[in-house]
Structures are given as structure tokens and as C-alpha cells.
Amino acid sequence: QVQLVESGGGLVQPGGSLRLSCVFSGFAFSNYVMSWYRQAPGKEREWVATMSTTGSPTNYGDSMKGRFTISGDNTKKTVYLQMNSLKPEDTAVYYCNARHSFVGLDYWGQGTQVTVSS
């Protein structure tokens, strides 16, 4: 059974930065593709970024390119989302997702709130 635990959310001023973490518990971390999604109030869940646990490539949603960076530490089975130049429209609950590369099973974390406000 896979469990994902996010942390690192909080309140930040526009233009600020946050780093989210997602700790993966379970077996065969290298068999998963890891992603971040977000969901703002009243909106559908939106894809943010994806990376392979075996290395590149990484991909980003259009509004995140150049501001967000997804990375991972396989020894810690942890995925990060570095968010810079944050905007009020980045306010959302951010979710970590693990998708098994071969069977397509999806696992989700509980989410961490990010609020960008002055």
C-alpha cells in the first residue's frame, strides 16, 4: 500500500517562495511517476508538474513554467515542489500524486494548503 504525505504549505506574500514536500511510503518507488496537482476553491483539480523517479523528464503546466520546479530524492523517497514568484492565483490545496508506471494505479496525498496573499 502506498501512502503520500505532503507538507510545506502555508501563507506567503505575493512574490514569495515555498517548497512543498511529498514523502512516499511503500515499495518500488522507482516504478512510479510522481506529480503535483492543485485545486482552488470552486475550481477543478489542475495538473502542476510531473517527474519520473528514474530521472528526467519533467513537465509543467503552462502557468507554472519558469516559476515552479519539481525534483526528487530517491534515497528519501521524497518529491519536492519549489515554488517561486508566487501569485495570488496560485492559492490552492496542493496534492501529491503517484501513478504506477505499469498498471496505472493512482495514489493521492491529503493535500497541503498554499495561500498567497498580502
N, C-alpha and C positions, 0 to 999 in steps of 0.2 A: 504494500500500500504506500502510495506517495503522499506526502504532506508538504505543503508550501507555507512558509511563514514570512510575511512581509514586515518591514519596519522602516523607519526613517522619515515618515511623513510628518507634517506639521504646518505651522503658519510661517509664511515668508513674505517679505515685501516684493513688489514688482522689481524685476532686475536681479533678484537674488538667486541663490542656488540651493539645491537639496540633493542628497544622494539616498536613493532607496535601496534596500537590500531584500533579497529573497533567498531564504535558506531552504534547500531541498532535502527532505528526509525520505529515504527509500533506497532501492537498489538500482544499479545500472544507470546512473546519472548520464553517462555518455550516450545513451540511447534516446535521449530527449532533446527536443528543440524547445528553447526557453523564450518566452515572450512577456512583454508588459502590455497591458491594456488599461484603459481608464474609462470611467463613467461619471459624467457630470449630472447634476440633478435635472431630471426631466429629459435626459438625452439617452440615446443608445450607447452601448459599450463601444469604445473606439480602440482600434489597434494602435499601439505606440511604437513598439520595436520588437525585433526578433533576432536571436542569435543561435547558432549551433554550439552545443557544448564541446564539439570537437574542434572548434576554432571558427574561422570566418566561413560564410559571410555574415554580415549584419545588415539589417534592413530597418528603415524607419518610415513612419508616416510622414506625409509631406510637411505638416506644420511643425514637426519635431526636428527635421533635418538641420544640422548645424548648431542645435542647442542641446539636444539630448544625446547621451552616449550609453549604449548597453555594453556591459562587459561581464566577465565571469572569472571565478577562481575555482577550478575543478577540484583542487585539494580540499577546499572548504565546502564544495557543492553549493556555492552561493553565486547568485546573479545580481548585478548592480544596475541601477539606472541613475546616471549622473545627469541632473537637470540644471542647466544654466540659463540665464536671461529669462527667468520665469515671468509669465504674463498672467493677468487675472483669468484669462480664458483657459489657463492650464489647471485651474481649480477643478478637482475631481477626486474620486476614490480610485486609487491605482491598484491594479490586480496583477499578480504574477501568474503565469500560465506555463504548464509543462505539457507538451504533446509528445507522445511516444512516436518515434520515427517510423516504426514498422506497423503498428496496429492502430495508430491514430487515437489512442485514448487521451483524453484531456483531463488535467487536474488544475484546480484553482486554489489560490490562497484566499484569505479572508478579506484582504484589501487594507490599504492604508490611506488615510485622508491627507490630501495636499490642498492647502488653501493659500492662494496668492492674493494678498490684499494689503493696502496701506492703512 
